[in-house]
Amino acid sequence: MPKLRQVVHNVYANKYLEWFFVLPSVALLALLALPVFSLLWRAGVEGLFPFITQSNVISAMQLSLWTSALSVCIIVITGTPLAFVLAQRKFAGKNWIELIIDIPVVLPPSVAGIALLIAFGREGVFGSWLSALRISLPFTSAAVVVAQIFVSAPLFIRAARIGFSEIDPQLREAAYVEGSNEWQLFRHIILPIAARSILSGAVLAWTRALGEFGATILFAGNLQGVTQTMPIAIYVGFEESVQIAIALSFILVLVSILLLLAIRTLDNSKVWRI
């Protein structure tokens, strides 16, 4: 009998434990999912195609797409070597470099915008140097790209660094034995192995760049066709037309979902498994 009571007690205890995990999880998932589903439902019910075709909406979409694409290209070109060095080399000051890379991740977007403006503004710390070169960044499309790079580059570097750190040292040794030089090793062995992480990081950085708002509006301003990206147009749309804000929000959510699905496809694809 005591053993039977213990069994029954364990069964009820396990059920209570399951509910202890299930209920908070469902509540959090609902909090994360319901706003997105509500936005998609509202966009579908109201028929927002006429608003999407307006000139200011189209210009905001075009600006966001080409600036974010350019930002990601610059991030991949400059961030890949940095991620490789951080993953494969040990040197003095490495921890400080990693700290510098991680700071934009934790900074509030408004602080990031102010920091960019103080650094590269016309009256900023480096503003006079840029003026001497006849370069003016604030309130230009170039400022949008700079702001996007500042907030999204750490995401790419983190992902690429993980991919490079997974390289087996024995592969390097075997390649050196076969007579490969450093570039051949990187091009034909290291880069293909880390390609999945690099692409995943690029997609994450692109998603972050598309959604950047705070740093952009403070450093680049809100000039239609020049610096007014989709997130800024959404903010302005609440004053002019809620339907425009909903339409742009729908587009951003849809693009973000597609990009996240692309990341999961890359992670689960057998093509990348070596």
Secondary structure, DSSP 8 states (H G I E B T S, - for coil): -HHHHHHHHHHHHHHHHHHHHHHHHHHHHHHHHHHHHHHHHHHHHHT-HHHHTSHHHHHHHHHHHHHHHHHHHHHHHHHHHHHHHHHH---TTHHHHHHHHHHHHHS-HHHHHHHHHHHHSTTSTTHHHHHHTT---TTSHHHHHHHHHHHHHHHHHHHHHHHHHTS-HHHHHHHHHTT--HHHHIIIIIHHHHHHHHHHHHHHHHHHHHT--HHHHHHT---TTTT--HHHHHHHHHHH-HHHHHHHHHHHHHHHHHHHHHHHHHHH-GGG--
